[in-house]
Amino acid sequence: MTPSEAYDWLRQHSVDTSYLISCAELAAWDQRTYIPPNGHPHRSRQMAALAKLIHQRSTDPKIEECLSSVENSKLNKVDDAVILSNISMWRREFDKQTKIPENLATELARASSEGESAWEKAMHKNDWESFFPHLENLISLNKQKAEALGFEQEPYDALLDEYEMGATTSFLESLFVELKQPLVGLLQQIEDSSVEVNSTIFNDDFSVIFQQQLCEKLVTAIGYSLEDGRIDETVHPFSVGIGPGDSRITTRYNEKNLGSGVFGCLHEAGHSLYELGLVPEHYGTPAGMFVSLGIHESQSRLWENMVGRSRGFWMFAKTIAEEYFSKFKQVSLDDFLLAVNAVKPGCIRVEADEVTYNLHVMLRFELELALFRNELSPSDLPDAWRQKMKEYLGISPATEREGVLQDVHWSGGMFGYFPTYTLGNVYAAQLYHAADKTLGDLSSQFAEGEFKPLLNWLRTNVHHIGQTRTPREIIRAATGESPTAQYFITYLQQKYSKLYKLSE
């Protein structure tokens, strides 16, 4: 087999494996939306069977044979970012997959599927005890996974690398230290401000049917097409990219809180816009895959907050909202915008404002780190959660549903995911600043319902790139600087100083 033939085999093998992965994604989407209650046990077995097949394909010895042929040829020296990144990322993934025993990969998939089903029931019933055995097992399995993958300093590093290539515990600890004081200081200033927010604007009686129609109009306005996806209800919002032309979003509606559904939809639409912006011709290969969860979250947080909570957006969208909720006609834009951006410590992460949000992430990061350092027992998580909520936000959840049970991530075995939300905020602020500088006043464009310039800029500078660059390289190429938290800190300080009149 020539190097060229070996590359073609690797490419087709990668594409065919991706079809299996997309089937697993579709099954997972169904399990969290429409599956009959009694179908969960069978679905767990389906997921385990798919995971076994995917793992067998991902560790096929022929991959090593073909990779060696390609790596030692002129193909590995060509001036072609697609070919070079495919070879590099195929090697990275193969080396990682071959470290994980097949039985561990299969058991993780089964336990994750069962865990999500158990979590959904436990969350509804506020039943920590019924979920705990599943969580304890998932933590144990992920510790085994970290040991199998290997690490230089921290077991947690091995899990972080699954979501954000190259991220380390020490880097994240430094990032949170950099963010903590500005965030806590800004929160204190806001709490001391004399500006009062009319909480009834977004917290009142809102028909779910009208919320659904409003959300559909808002996400299609920013560029999400229902020809390429759909919007469904679920317990915990998520999005899933099934493949080219099929990326679905979900949200949850609250009759007493309009923001829950609206900003959940905008957040998940941001994820799907990224998935739909990947180059279809590269599907199934690294060049056609998203590069990291940090970059992925940068897209969701950018559309949810920097666009969706901006003055320009609501100069455009408030009129649409008034079609469904006439009470908004009596509310000034300034009061409406203040309600959209109201800062108030709360228990629920996905409903948190921009100022307190990263304190929620910090809490989860520290708890995960303590678990994988064996400094915290899984059984002590509820109390540890309450203590940290009190320390960081000055409040304590009344129930486990508002505390340790609120997020779906741990039930799916996704340890190491939470820090990517903060990385996403940092990346998003830097990307938005660069786009605004390049395209002109984005907020004015939003006021006219013009979102294509920003979306096209993101398509060019983020989406189309796939894995041909690392996350750090993507940010540097798009903004001219390495990733820095300063743009995010400045964004928050300027925005909320104006809203809450902090400089007066």
C-alpha positions in Angstrom: 0.0 0.0 0.0 1.5 3.4 -1.0 1.4 6.4 1.4 -1.4 7.9 -0.8 -3.4 4.7 -0.6 -2.8 4.6 3.1 -4.1 8.1 3.5 -7.2 7.4 1.5 -7.9 4.3 3.7 -7.5 6.3 6.8 -9.8 9.0 5.5 -12.6 6.5 4.6 -12.2 4.6 7.8 -12.5 7.8 9.7 -15.7 8.8 7.8 -17.3 5.4 8.3 -16.5 5.5 12.0 -18.1 9.0 12.2 -21.3 7.6 10.8 -21.4 5.2 13.7 -20.7 8.0 16.1 -23.5 10.0 14.6 -25.9 7.1 15.2 -24.9 7.1 18.8 -25.5 10.9 18.9 -28.9 10.4 17.4 -29.8 7.7 20.0 -28.5 10.0 22.8 -30.7 12.8 21.5 -33.7 10.6 21.4 -33.0 9.3 24.9 -33.1 12.9 26.3 -36.2 14.0 24.3 -38.8 11.4 23.1 -37.8 7.9 24.3 -40.6 6.1 26.2 -39.9 5.7 29.9 -39.5 2.0 29.7 -37.1 2.2 26.8 -34.1 3.4 28.8 -32.6 -0.1 29.7 -32.6 -1.2 26.1 -31.1 2.2 25.0 -28.3 1.7 27.5 -27.5 -1.7 25.9 -27.7 -0.1 22.5 -25.2 2.6 23.5 -22.8 0.0 25.0 -23.0 -2.0 21.7 -22.3 1.1 19.6 -19.4 2.1 21.9 -17.9 -1.3 21.5 -18.1 -1.1 17.7 -16.7 2.4 17.7 -13.8 1.5 20.0 -13.0 -1.6 17.8 -12.8 0.6 14.7 -10.9 3.3 16.5 -8.2 0.8 17.6 -8.0 -1.2 14.4 -4.3 -2.2 14.1 -4.4 -1.3 10.4 -4.7 2.4 11.6 -1.1 2.1 13.0 0.1 0.5 9.8 -1.4 3.2 7.6 -0.4 6.1 9.9 3.2 4.9 9.9 3.2 4.7 6.1 1.9 8.2 5.8 4.0 9.8 8.6 7.2 8.6 7.0 6.3 9.9 3.6 6.3 13.2 1.7 2.5 13.5 2.5 3.5 14.5 6.0 5.5 17.4 4.7 3.1 18.9 2.2 1.9 22.4 2.4 -1.7 21.4 3.0 -3.3 22.2 6.4 -6.1 19.7 5.8 -3.8 16.7 5.2 -1.3 17.7 7.9 -4.0 18.2 10.6 -5.8 15.0 9.6 -2.6 13.0 10.0 -1.7 14.7 13.3 -5.2 14.3 14.8 -5.6 10.7 13.6 -2.4 9.9 15.4 -3.5 11.7 18.6 -6.9 9.9 18.6 -5.5 6.5 17.9 -2.8 6.8 20.6 -5.5 7.8 23.1 -8.0 5.1 22.1 -5.5 2.3 22.2 -4.8 3.1 25.8 -8.4 2.6 26.8 -9.4 -1.1 27.2 -12.4 -2.1 25.2 -14.3 -3.3 28.3 -13.8 0.1 30.0 -15.0 2.0 26.9 -18.1 -0.2 26.7 -18.8 0.1 30.4 -18.4 3.9 30.4 -21.0 4.2 27.6 -23.4 1.9 29.4 -23.0 3.6 32.7 -23.3 7.1 31.1 -26.6 6.1 29.4 -27.9 4.6 32.6 -26.7 7.5 34.6 -28.5 10.1 32.5 -31.7 8.2 32.8 -31.3 7.8 36.6 -30.4 11.5 36.9 -33.5 12.7 35.0 -35.7 10.8 37.4 -33.7 11.8 40.5 -33.7 15.5 39.5 -37.5 15.5 39.1 -37.9 13.9 42.5 -35.1 15.7 44.3 -33.7 12.2 45.1 -30.0 12.3 45.6 -29.8 8.8 47.1 -31.2 7.1 44.0 -28.6 8.8 41.8 -25.6 8.5 44.0 -24.7 4.9 43.1 -24.6 5.8 39.4 -22.4 8.9 40.1 -20.1 6.9 42.3 -19.6 4.3 39.6 -19.1 7.0 36.9 -16.4 8.7 39.0 -14.7 5.3 39.5 -14.8 4.6 35.8 -13.4 8.0 34.9 -10.6 7.5 37.4 -9.7 4.3 35.6 -9.9 6.2 32.3 -7.5 8.9 33.5 -5.1 6.2 34.7 -5.4 4.4 31.3 -4.8 7.6 29.3 -1.9 8.7 31.5 -0.9 12.1 32.8 2.2 14.0 33.9 0.9 15.8 37.0 -2.8 15.4 37.7 -5.3 12.6 36.9 -7.7 15.4 36.1 -5.4 16.6 33.3 -6.1 13.5 31.3 -9.9 14.2 31.4 -9.5 17.9 30.6 -7.5 17.0 27.5 -10.6 15.1 26.2 -12.5 18.4 26.0 -9.8 21.1 25.6 -6.6 19.8 24.0 -3.6 20.8 26.0 -5.5 22.3 28.9 -4.1 21.5 32.4 -5.2 21.9 36.0 -2.5 24.4 36.7 -3.5 26.6 33.8 -7.2 26.6 34.8 -6.3 27.3 38.4 -4.4 30.4 37.3 -7.2 31.5 35.0 -9.8 31.3 37.8 -7.4 33.2 40.1 -7.2 35.9 37.5 -11.0 36.1 37.1 -12.1 35.7 40.7 -11.3 39.1 42.1 -12.6 41.2 39.2 -15.8 39.1 39.2 -16.3 39.3 43.0 -15.5 43.0 43.0 -17.9 43.8 40.2 -20.6 41.8 41.9 -20.1 43.7 45.1 -20.3 47.0 43.2 -23.6 46.0 41.6 -25.1 44.8 44.8 -24.2 48.2 46.4 -25.7 50.1 43.4 -28.9 52.1 43.8 -30.2 51.0 40.5 -33.3 48.8 40.9 -34.3 46.1 38.4 -38.0 45.4 37.7 -37.9 41.7 38.0 -41.5 41.3 36.9 -40.5 42.1 33.3 -39.0 38.6 32.7 -40.5 36.9 35.7 -44.2 36.7 35.3 -46.8 34.5 33.5 -45.6 33.6 30.0 -47.4 31.1 27.8 -45.1 28.2 26.8 -46.7 28.1 23.4 -45.9 31.8 22.8 -42.4 31.2 24.2 -41.8 28.5 21.7 -42.9 30.7 18.8 -40.8 33.6 20.0 -37.7 31.4 20.4 -38.1 30.0 16.9 -38.2 33.5 15.5 -35.2 34.7 17.4 -32.9 31.7 16.6 -33.9 31.8 12.9 -33.2 35.6 12.9 -29.5 35.0 13.9 -29.1 32.3 11.2 -30.2 29.0 12.6 -32.4 27.3 10.0 -35.1 24.8 10.9 -34.3 23.1 7.6 -31.0 22.1 9.3 -32.4 21.3 12.7 -35.2 21.4 15.2 -36.1 22.8 18.6 -37.3 20.4 21.3 -37.9 20.4 25.1 -35.7 18.6 27.5 -34.8 18.5 31.2 -31.4 20.1 30.7 -30.8 22.1 27.4 -28.3 20.7 25.0 -27.5 20.7 21.3 -26.2 17.8 19.1 -24.6 17.8 15.7 -25.8 14.6 13.9 -24.0 15.5 10.7 -24.1 18.0 7.8 -27.5 19.6 7.5 -28.7 18.2 10.9 -27.8 19.9 14.2 -30.6 20.0 16.8 -31.2 22.2 19.8 -33.2 21.8 22.9 -34.3 24.1 25.7 -36.6 24.1 28.7 -39.4 26.6 29.2 -40.5 28.1 32.5 -43.9 29.8 32.6 -42.5 32.1 35.3 -39.2 32.9 33.6 -39.1 33.9 30.0 -35.3 34.1 30.0 -34.9 30.4 30.7 -36.2 29.4 27.3 -35.0 32.4 25.3 -31.4 32.3 26.4 -31.3 28.5 26.4 -32.3 28.6 22.8 -29.8 31.3 21.8 -27.0 29.4 23.6 -27.8 26.1 22.0 -28.3 27.8 18.6 -24.7 29.1 18.9 -23.5 25.6 19.3 -25.4 24.4 16.3 -24.3 27.3 14.1 -20.8 26.1 14.7 -21.6 22.5 13.8 -23.4 23.6 10.7 -20.5 25.8 9.8 -18.0 22.9 9.6 -17.0 22.1 6.0 -19.3 19.2 4.8 -16.6 18.0 2.3 -14.4 17.2 5.3 -17.1 15.4 7.3 -15.7 12.5 9.3 -12.1 13.7 9.3 -10.5 16.1 11.8 -10.6 18.9 9.3 -14.4 18.7 9.4 -14.7 18.4 13.2 -15.0 21.0 15.9 -11.6 21.7 17.6 -12.5 21.8 21.3 -15.3 22.4 23.8 -13.8 25.7 24.7 -14.1 27.0 21.2 -17.6 25.3 21.0 -18.7 27.1 24.2 -17.2 30.4 22.8 -19.8 30.2 20.1 -22.8 29.5 22.4 -21.8 32.1 25.0 -21.1 34.7 22.2 -24.6 34.3 20.7 -26.4 34.0 24.0 -24.7 36.9 25.8 -22.7 39.2 23.7 -25.3 39.2 21.0 -28.5 38.1 22.8 -28.1 40.4 25.8 -27.0 43.4 23.8 -28.9 46.7 23.3 -28.8 46.3 19.6 -30.3 42.8 19.7 -33.3 43.9 21.7 -33.8 47.1 19.7 -34.6 44.5 17.0 -36.0 41.7 19.0 -38.2 43.6 21.5 -40.7 44.3 18.8 -40.9 40.6 18.0 -41.4 39.8 21.7 -44.2 42.3 21.9 -46.1 40.3 19.3 -46.5 37.5 21.8 -46.4 39.4 25.1 -48.1 42.8 24.7 -47.0 43.9 28.2 -43.6 44.6 26.8 -45.0 47.5 24.9 -45.4 49.4 28.2 -41.7 48.7 29.1 -38.9 51.1 28.1 -35.9 49.6 26.2 -33.7 50.7 29.1 -35.8 48.9 31.7 -36.1 45.9 29.4 -32.4 45.7 28.9 -31.7 46.0 32.6 -34.1 43.1 33.2 -32.3 41.0 30.5 -29.0 41.7 32.2 -30.1 41.6 35.8 -27.3 40.5 38.2 -28.5 38.5 41.1 -26.8 35.4 42.7 -28.9 32.3 42.1 -28.6 28.6 42.5 -29.0 27.5 38.9 -26.0 27.8 36.6 -27.9 27.8 33.3 -30.0 30.7 34.5 -27.1 32.7 35.9 -26.2 36.2 34.8 -22.9 36.9 33.1 -21.2 38.3 36.3 -21.9 35.3 38.5 -21.9 32.6 35.9 -18.1 31.8 36.2 -18.4 31.5 39.9 -20.7 28.5 39.3 -18.1 27.0 36.9 -15.3 27.6 39.5 -17.4 25.7 42.1 -17.8 22.7 39.9 -14.1 22.7 38.8 -13.0 22.8 42.4 -15.3 19.9 43.3 -14.2 17.8 40.4 -10.6 18.4 41.1 -11.1 17.4 44.8 -12.8 14.2 43.7 -9.9 13.2 41.3 -7.3 14.2 43.9 -9.2 11.9 46.4 -9.6 14.9 48.7 -13.4 14.6 48.6 -15.6 11.6 48.8 -18.6 11.4 46.3 -20.9 11.0 49.3 -19.8 14.4 50.6 -20.7 16.3 47.4 -24.0 17.8 48.5 -22.5 19.4 51.6 -19.4 20.5 49.8 -21.6 22.1 47.1 -23.7 24.0 49.6 -20.5 25.3 51.4 -19.0 26.6 48.1 -22.3 28.2 47.0 -22.3 30.1 50.3 -18.7 31.1 50.0 -18.8 32.3 46.3 -22.4 33.5 45.9 -23.7 34.0 49.5 -26.6 31.7 49.0 -27.3 28.0 49.7 -29.6 25.7 47.7 -32.8 24.7 49.5 -32.9 21.3 47.7 -30.4 19.0 46.0 -32.3 19.7 42.8 -31.1 23.2 43.0 -27.7 22.1 44.0 -25.7 19.0 43.2 -28.4 17.4 41.0 -29.0 20.4 38.7 -26.5 19.6 35.9 -26.6 16.6 33.5 -22.9 16.5 32.9 -21.8 14.2 35.7 -24.6 11.7 34.9 -23.0 11.4 31.5 -19.6 10.9 32.9 -18.4 14.3 31.5 -15.8 15.2 34.1 -13.5 18.0 32.8 -16.2 19.6 30.8 -17.3 22.5 33.1 -14.1 24.6 32.8 -14.7 24.9 29.0 -17.6 27.2 29.8 -15.3 29.7 31.3 -12.7 29.2 28.5 -15.7 29.8 26.1 -16.4 33.1 27.8 -12.8 34.2 27.6 -12.5 33.2 23.9 -15.9 34.7 23.0 -15.0 38.1 24.4 -11.8 38.2 22.5 -13.4 37.0 19.2 -16.3 39.4 19.6 -13.9 42.4 20.1 -12.0 41.4 17.0 -15.1 41.0 14.9 -16.5 44.3 16.1 -13.3 46.0 15.2 -13.3 44.5 11.8 -16.9 44.7 10.9 -17.8 48.0 12.5 -20.4 48.6 15.2 -22.0 45.2 15.5 -24.7 46.4 17.9 -26.0 48.9 15.3 -26.1 46.0 12.8 -28.1 43.9 15.3 -30.6 46.7 15.7 -31.4 46.4 12.0 -31.7 42.7 12.2 -28.4 42.1 10.5 -26.6 39.1 11.9 -25.0 37.7 8.8 -21.8 39.8 8.9 -21.0 38.4 12.3 -22.0 34.9 11.4 -20.0 35.0 8.2 -16.9 36.3 10.1 -17.2 33.4 12.5 -17.7 31.0 9.7 -14.4 32.2 8.1 -12.3 32.6 11.3 -13.6 29.7 13.4 -16.2 27.3 11.9 -14.6 26.4 8.6 -11.2 25.8 10.2 -12.2 22.6 11.9 -9.2 21.0 13.5 -6.6 22.4 11.1 -5.5 24.7 13.9 -5.4 24.3 17.7 -7.8 26.4 19.8 -4.9 28.7 20.7 -3.9 29.1 17.1 -7.5 29.8 16.1 -7.8 32.6 18.6 -4.4 34.1 17.6 -5.2 34.0 13.9 -8.6 35.5 14.4 -7.7 38.2 16.9 -3.9 38.8 16.4 -3.3 37.8 20.1 -2.9 34.7 22.2 -5.9 34.0 24.4 -6.2 36.4 27.3 -8.9 36.9 29.9 -8.5 40.7 29.8 -11.1 41.2 27.0 -13.7 39.3 29.0 -13.0 41.2 32.2 -13.1 44.6 30.3 -16.3 43.6 28.5 -18.1 42.8 31.8 -16.8 45.9 33.6 -17.8 48.3 30.8 -21.2 46.7 30.2 -22.3 46.5 33.8 -20.8 49.8 34.9 -23.1 51.4 32.3 -26.2 49.4 33.1 -25.8 49.9 36.9 -24.4 53.4 36.7 -21.3 52.3 38.7 -19.2 55.2 37.6 -21.6 57.9 38.7 
